[in-house]
Amino acid sequence: MTMNRYGLVSSRLAAPVVVGALIAAGPAAALAVHNVPKIASLATDQGRAAPDKLETLTVVLKLPDRAGFDAAIDALYDPASPHYHAWFSDADLERYAPSVADFETVRNELLNHGLQVVSADPHRFSLRIKGSVASIESAFQTELHQFSFKGQPYQAHVRDAELAGRAGPLVDAVAGLERHAVTPLHSIATNPFTGLPVSKRQVVKGDLGTTLLSEITDIALSPAADFNYTTTGATLPVANYWGSVYDTNSKLVVSFTPAQLQAHYGLAPLFKSGYNGKGQTIALVEGYGYANAEADANISAATFGLPPLNASNFEVIYPEGKPLDPNAADLTGWTIEIALDIQSSHAIAPGAKIVVVASAAQDNEDQIASLQYIITNKVANTVSNSWENDSEIVAGPFEEDAFNAVLKLGAAAGISIQFSSGDGGDQGLGTPVGAVSLPSNSPYATAVGGTSILNDPYGTGQIVAGWGINQVLLNLFGVVDPPGGGFAGGAGGGESVYFAKPTWQKSLPGTGRQVPDVSALADPYTGFPLIFTTGGVRYAQAGWGGTSLASPIFTAIWAIADQYNGKALGQAARAAATLKPGQITDVVPTSDLTSYDVSGTVHDSAGTTFYSATSLFTGLLYTQKAFPSAVWPYSSYESLAISFGTDTSLTVTPGWDNVTGYGEPNGLAFIQGVTGKTTGAHVE
């Protein structure tokens, strides 16, 4: 613990303003005094924001006893405490809430600057305001500028922001000064040579997606074969490769149906005994929403034999009102995201109610407002967020603390709020600690990493690897000499340089909050089929993935755990950290297929070069040495090698790791492990 500039206890780590110093210093750096976000020093300044532009902010107040509040939440998760799982009531929150006088001081100062109060947390932890940029700049004594960073627009304040007058020391964080769009994290298997999806089929009337079923397979790998390549019109180079084969029939797409995923996660016995999420509600935090979500989900449900969605088990809530542009979701990629979240969570917990909580925009502050709405209105006990806000390397303290504040309230209320860990591995940093994104880095969130699900081509059963895909080109109208390729996606993870490691992670390495906590299927090359709408025409597509898939899958399993327990279990991350061997599937380096991995020789004018599986992917991975790989013969003249489990500098290890966390759920053993109940709930 450290002391912040107002003398209150903080569990945050150091966060130097200069990113280079941040990475070099690591998680033990000194506490930041300033609140200008790092993006302001990294991005290109495009000038001051338009003074008449209207914006909405969330202002988080300081707590009179923050250390006591944090300790009280910890007690909720301590089995030895008399308050274990006694989730906070309104009266409990009032004991730790800012005073009415402090709240009014902050509110009046904001009103004095011409800002309108849109809403307020019922216990005065925060309030939401709206006004012009000019009024915001006046109130917080700063300037708001527009920036461009890696082709993306950002807004940030360029001088330390503090609310004017006596209200200044009463404010802990402000969300919305630092402003940018959150990013949906869905991914799809693509043709590596064209970049187009490997599967896209229009759904016609009466089809109900049955065409899709005939074009997917759960058999990713086939036994090893020889591949001989020559170069048209030349004697050299020639190549011979040998190894297991990925998608031996390239007309099929490797994807798992709901029934196959239910079997993989050991849910069938639970379903037979009535544990399918019945009586539970899953909240999905989304951007915009789209009109045909229920109808699309019901085409998927009919295709896969799931119960239909209707007014009794499906709802869309717009806390801010509907978006001004009804096509906004289509234009920003949220249509696919929403469809994937609904259809995958319904596939895993078909008895649960699904509530889409859709913001009117996709800024970080809008998503905070949606989370606050869920908590205040007790919408659900388990929540999926298939998006990331941004990397710690560009975020500022206000944004970090604003997300953490609302997630802390969720943990106090017994709500488990899941976030995707990201789809870009270590985000290109290659640092010893990786690079995590917010809000999955919060100690009060549950971060969900990713896996690949493979069949054993020489036996029965399945092989689970950490999600990290690399592709190496072997043949393209002739031998590729030397073979080469690149990283095609993998689960995010690493060590926070902002938040200290919570006590429930004390056995893990490092000093910062470690990400992720758990994992589920995320690899689009062993993905999920869905049906969605775009432009008024329905398409069925297979091969969907990303940690956007992993988060709703795990959230749905957590809903089943809540049902089995008979009441809310609270934050899943803390429960996962207490599991014993066998109560969760530990994803470990995969060596079963080592003798079947891709290897080969290339013979050219300089002689013959041998490539092992490891050397084929040299430069594309850092530390992972045991992983499955296969030849992907895409066509008679296009071929590549594909690896599973090579996730940049992040590494799968026995026990917790920064790709898969503690592992993925394994049915009844997992449910009984997190509930502590081994009797009293009959499961066939």
N, C-alpha and C positions, 0 to 999 in steps of 0.2 A: 504494500500500500504506500501511496505518496500523498502529499498535501498539494491541493491546487492553489491558485492564486488568491482564492477567497477563504482559504483555511479549512476547506472541507475535505474529508478523506476521499481519495480517488483510487480506483483500481486500474487506471489507465497507465500504459507505459509511455515512454518517451516517444515523441514524434517530431523530429527536427524538420524545419521547413524545407531545407534543401534535400531533394530526393537522393542525391549521391551520398550525402552524409547519412541519411536514413538507412540506406542499404549497408553502408560500411559499418555504421555503429551497431546495427542489429537491434534486437529487442530490448537492450539494456540502456538505451539512450536517455537523456534527461528530459523532463516534462516540458512540453511546449508552453510558452507563455502567450503566444499570439494565436489568433484564430483565422487569419487569412489562409484560404486553402492553397495547397501546394500547386494546384492547377494554374494559379495566377502567375507562378514563376516559370512554368513549363510551356504554356501555350502562347499563341500569337494573339496579342491584344487587338481586338477589332473596334475598340472605342467604347464610349459610354453607352449604357442602355438608354433607350428612349424614355424621357422623363414622364410621359403620360401613359406608358404601358402599365396595365393593371396586373398585379401579381398577388398570390396568396402565400402567406408564411405561417409556419407553426412555431410558436414561441414556447419554449420549455422553461418552467420556473425551477429555481433551486429549492431543494428540500431542506427543511430545518434540521433534520437528522438523517442525512443520507446514509451514514454508516449503519445506523440502527435499522433503516429500511432494508439495506442489503443483507444484513445479518438475519432479519426476520424472514426474508425470502429464502435464504440458505436453510433456515430451520424447516421450511416447508418440505424440503427435499432430503432431510436427515431422518432416516428411520428411527434413530434413537431419540428424536425430539418429540415432545408431547404435541407439537403442532404439525407433525408429519402429514402432508396432503390435506391439511385444513386450510383450503384456499381462501385467500383474503375476501372478506365481505366488504360492503361499503363502509361499515364502521371501522374495520381494520385499516382501510386506505385513509380514512379521515385522520387516523392517529399520526400518519406520516405526511399528510398533505401540507402544502404551503398554506399559510394563514389567509383568512379572508382579507385582512389589511394589506398583506403583501400582494395578493392577487389584484386587489383594487388599485394599488399603486402602479403596478405594471399596466393594467388595463387603461387607467386614466392617462398615463403617459402616451400610450399608443393612440388613444382617441385624440389627445391634444395635437398630434401630428397629422390628423386627418385620416387616420386608418379606421376601418370598420371591423368590428369583432363579428366573425362569421359563426363561430361556435366555440365552446369551451368544454374541456374535460370536466365531468360533474364534480370531481374532487380537486379541481384547480391545479392539477399537475401541468396543464398546458392550455393554450388557447390559440385559435386559428384566426388570422386577421387578413384583411384584403385592402389594397390601396395602390396608389400609383407609385412608380419607381421613385419619383421625386419625394413623396411622403415617406417612403421606406428609407431612403438615403438620409433624410432629415432626422427621422426617429433614431436610426442606428449610427449616425455620425460617420458615414462612410460613402463610398461611391460604388455603384454596380457597373461592371463592364462586361461586354460580350467577348468571348474568346473562341479560338478555333484550335483544336488539338487532335491530331491524327484524323483530320477530316470531319470531326464531330463538333457541334456547337456547345458551348458551355457559357454559363453566367457565373460570375464570382465577384465578391467584394474585394477591393484592392487595398483598403486600410482596415485595421482591426475594428470590428464592429462592436459597439456597446450601446445599449439603449440609454437614451439621454436621461439626465436628472437622477433622482433618488432611486429610480427603478432599475438602473443599470446593474448593480450588484445582486439583484434578485433574479436575474435571468441566467440560466445555465447553458442554453443552446438555442439556435434559431435555424430551422430548416426552411430552405427556399431562397436564402441569399445566394447560396451556392446551388446552382440549378442546372439540371440536364436530364435527358431522357433516360429512363431505366431500359435495360436491354433484355428482351425475351431470349431464352437460352435453348430453343429447339434447334435440332440439327437433323439433316436427312442424308441418307446414303446416296451418293452421287456417282455417276459415270466418271471415273477418274480422267477420262480423255476429253470429255466434253463439258464436264461440270454440271450437267443436267441430272435431275433426279432419275434414279434407276427405275422408278415406278410411278406412273401417273395414268389413271384410268378414269374416264368419265363414267359417272353412275347414271344410267338411264332408267326411266320409269319401269318398275317391276323388277329391276336388277337386284336391288337391296345389297349391292356389293358382293354378290356371289362370284362375280368374275375375279375379284381380288383374291378370294380364297383359293382359287385354282392357280394363282401365280405367286404364292408365298410358300416358304419352307422353313422349318426350324433346324434343318441340317446345314450347318455352316461349313463343316470340314468333311472331306472325303479322304480315303487312304492315299498315301504318297504315290506319286507318278513321276515319270521322266518327261522333261520338256527340252527339245532340241531346237535351237534357233539358228538360222543362217541369215546372211545379208544379201538381199536381192542384187544381182549384178556384180557381186564381188565374192572372192574366195574367203576373205577375212573381214571382220571377226565372225567367229562362230561361238555358240555358247551351249552349255548343257546345265540345266538346273533340275533338282530333284527335291521333292517335299510334298507335304500334305497339300490338298487342293481346296481352296475356298470357292464356294458356290460353283460346283462343277458344272451345273446346268445354269448358264448365265441368264436364261430366260426367267428364272425364279428369283425372288427376292427373299433374303434371310430375314424373317420377322416372326415374332411369337404372338400367337393368338391369346386372348384373355384366358382361356382354359389352360393353355400351356404355361402361362405366367402364374396362374393360381397353383398349378402343380409344382412349378419351380420353387415357389415360396412356401410350399407345404400347407396351403390353405384348405385343400379339399376336406380333410377330416374336421376342420373347424366349421366349414360351410355345412357339412352334414349335421352338425350339432346346433346349427342356427347362428353361429358366429360369423356373420358376413357384413357387419357394420350396422345392423338394424338398430334403430333408435339413436344413431349418431349422426352428426352433421359435419361435413367437410367443407371448409371455406376455401375458395380459390381466389387469390388476389390478382386481378387482371387490369389491363388497360382497355378502356373504351367499351368492351362488350360488343357482341354482334347479334343481329336479329335471329338468325337461323341456327343458333347454337343447339337448342333443344332438338330441333328437327334433325340436324346432322347427327347428333349423338344417338338418336333413335334409329337412324339407318344403321349405324354401327351396332347398336344393341340388337337389332333384328338379325343382322348378319352373324353375330357371334352368340346368339341365344341368351342374351342378358335381358333383365326386366326393363321395360320402357321407362323413360323419364316423363313425369307429368307434374301437375301443380302440387302434388303431395310430396314429391321427393326431389324437386328441382326449382330453383328460384334465382333470379338475377336482381341484385340490389345496386342502385346507383347512388352512393352517399353524397356525391356532388351534383347529382342530376345527370341526365344523359349528355353525351358529347354533342357539340354543335354540329359536327360533320358525321352523319350516320355511316359514312364509308371509312372513318378514321382507322378502324381496326384492320381493314383490308390494306390500307395504304402503308401501315407501319409494321405489319407482320404479326399483329396480335390475334387475327382470326385463327391462324394455324395454332398459335400458342393456346388460345382458349379451348379450341377443339381437342387438342392433345391432352390438356389438363383434365377436361371433363371426361373424355372417353377412357383415359387410362385409370383415373381414380375410380370411375364406375366399374371398370373391368375387375379391379382388385377388391373393392368393397361394394358389391352391387346392392346391398341392403341399406346403405347409408344415403342420407339426403345430401345433395350437392348444392351449395350456394355460391354463385359467382358474385364477387364483390368488385364491381368495375368502376374505376376512376374515370373522370371526364377527360383526363389527359394522361400523360405517361411520365410526368416529372417525378423526381424523387420525393418531393413534398406531397404530391398527390397520393403516393403509395403509403406514406406515413399516415395520412388522413384515413385511408381505407383500413389500415391496421388498427388505428384508434377506434374507428367505428365498430369493428368486429369485437374489440375488447369491451367497449362501453355498452354495446347492445347485446353482449353475450350471444353472438351469432353462432359460434362453433367452438369446440374444444380442441380441434386440430386444424391447422391452416397450412396451405401450400403456397409458396411463392416461387414460381418458375422463372425468375429473372434475377439479374444482379444490378446493383446500383452503379458501382465503379470500384476500381482498384484502390487499395490504401495508398498507392504511390501518388495519387492525384487528389484524394479527398482531404477535407479539412476537419478540424475538431468539432465544429458546429454540426456538420452532417453526421459524423460518427456518433456524437453524443445524442443527437435527436432520435436517430434510429434506436440506439441502445435504450433510451428512456422509455419508448413505447413498448419495446420488446420486454423490458423489465416488468412493466405492468402486466403483460401477457403471462409471464412466468408466475407472477404473484396470483393471478386469477386461475392458474391451473391449465392454461392453454399452451399447447405445444405448437410453436410457429417454425415451420421448416423453410429453408432457403436452398436453392440450387447452389452448389459450390463453384460453378463456372465451367466453361467448356474449352478454356485455353491453356490448360496445364499451369505452368509457372508464369504464364503471361510473357514469356520471352526473356525473363530476367536471369534465369539460371542461377539464382542465389542459393545459399545453403538453406534458407528458410522458405523458399518458394515465394509466392505473392498472392495474398488473399484479397477478396473483395468484400465490401460491405453490402448488405447487413449480415451475411453469413458468418462474419468474424465476431459478432457480438457474443459474449458469454451467455446471453439469455436466448439465443437462437439455436436451432438444430440445423447444422450444415449437412447436406446430403451430397455425397460424392457419387462416382459412377463405376459400373462394371460392364464387362462383356460376358455373354453367356454362349458357350461353345459346346458342341457335342464331342464326345471322344470318338474319333474315327476308327479306333481299334478296339473299342469295347462298348460298354453301356454307360448310361449316366451322362452328367454334364460337367464341364470344366468352367469355373468362373475365374476370370482374370480382371485386373483393374482396367478401367477404360483408358486406353491410350493407343491411338492408331498412327502408324507410320506406313507410308506407301513408297516402294522403290520400283522404278521403271526398269523392266528387263528387256522388253522387246516392243518396238514400235516401227513397223515396216522394216525391221532389221534389228540386229543386236545393239542394245544400248551399252556403250563401252566408254567408261566404267558405268555400272548401274548407279542410278541416283534418284533421289526423291525428297520427301519432306514429311513434316508432321501434319496429320489430318484431323486433329482434335483429341482432347482427353480431359479428364476430370480436373477441376481446379483444387487447389489446396495449399497448405503451408502454414507458417507461423505468423500470427499478427505482430506487427511492430507498434500497434497502438494499444490494444487491450492486454493486460496481464493475464497469465495463465490462471484460470479459476481453480479453486481448491479441488474440484471434482476431476480435474485433469492432472493432479499432482504426480501421477506415475509416468506421465509423458515427458519427452525431452523438451528442452528449451525453457524460456521464461515467458513466452507470449501465448495467447489463446491459439490452440491448434485446430486446424480445419482439414478435413471434415470430421463429422462424428460417426456417421453411418453411410451406407451406400445402397444403390439399387441399379437396375439396368439403365444404361445411358448410351451404349454404343449403337449408333444408327446402322452399323453393318451387321448387328444382331438385334434388330430393333423391334418396333411396334407398328402395327398397321392401324390406320384410322381413316375416317371419311370426313371431309370438311367442305365448306363452301367458299368459293372465291368468285367474285364477279357475277354472282347469280347462277353459276354452273357448278354442279356438285362433282367433285373428283374423289376417287379413292386412291390413296397413296400408302405404300408400305415403306419400311425402312426409316421410321422416325426415331429419334433419340435425343441425346443431349441430357445434361442434368435437369433440364426441363421435364424429362420423362421420369427421372429418378425421384424427384421431389414429390409429385403426386402419387407415385407408387408407394413410397414409404409412408406418406401421410395417410393413405387409405389403410395400410396395415396398422398404423397407429390408431385409427378409428376402431378397428377390430379389437385391438388391445384395450381401448377404453371400454368397449362393450363387454368384453370378458371380465374386466375389473369391476364393472358395475358403477364406476364413476371416473371422472377425469384423472389421468395419470400425471398431467403436467408436462413439463419440458422433457422431450424424449432423449436429448443429448445426455442429460444427467443420469437417466436410467441406463442408457447404453453403456456408460462408463463403469457401471457396477456389475455387468454381466460376467458370468463364468464361462470357461471353455465349454462348447457344446450348446450354449444358449444363443449364440449368434454365429453365422458362418464366417469364419475368418478367411478373408481372401489373401492367399499367399502366392509367392512367385511360382509360376507354373512351369514345372520341369517334366511333367508327364510326357510331353510331346517332343522333348529335346532331340531324340534320335530321328524324329520325323520332320523337324524344322527345315526350312528352305536352305539349301546350300548348292553350290555349283561352281563351274569354271567358265572363264572367258578366255578364248585363245585369239590373239591378234598378232601383229607383226613383232611385238616386243616379247612375245612368249605367252605362257599360260598363267593365269592368276586364279587362285582358289578363293572363293568367298564363302565363309561360314555364315550362319544366320546372324551372329553378332557383328561380323565385319560388314555385312550388307547394310546394317543399320547404324554403323559407326558414324558419329557426327549428328545423328538424329536422336540419340538417347545418351544419357550420361552415366547412370548407375545400374539400370535394370539389365541383368544378364540372363535371367531365366524367363522366357516368355514363349508363347506359341506363335508360329508364323506359318504362312502358306503361300503357294503360288495362286494367283488369280488370273486364269486364262480368259480374259474378257472377250476376245475374239481370236480368229486365226492369225491375226497380225498385231494384236495388242495384248500384252501380258505384263503383270507386275507382281511384286511380292508385297504381302500385307502382314503387318505384325499386330499382335494384340497384347496390351499390357506395357507398352513403351511410352510412358507419359512424361516427356521432357525430363527435367531434373527431379521430378517427383517420383517416388519409389514405393512399390508394393513390398511390404515386409511381413513376417509373422507378427501377429498382434496388431495394435493400432498402426496405421500408416497414413501418409498425407494424400493418398489417392482414394482409398475406400473407408477410412476411419476404422472403426472396430469391426466392420464387415457388414453383411446384409442379413435381413431377417430370415429365420428358418422355421416358420410355422409355429406349432404349439410350444416347442422349446423356448422360442423367443418370447412368445406371449406370456408363458408362465414365468420366464426369467424377469421380465419387466414388471409384472404384476405381483410377483412373489406368491402366487396362488398355484399350488400343484394339486389341490383337491377341492372338491365342492363345485367344480364346473365340469360337467361330463362332456367329454369329447370322444366321438367314436373313433 
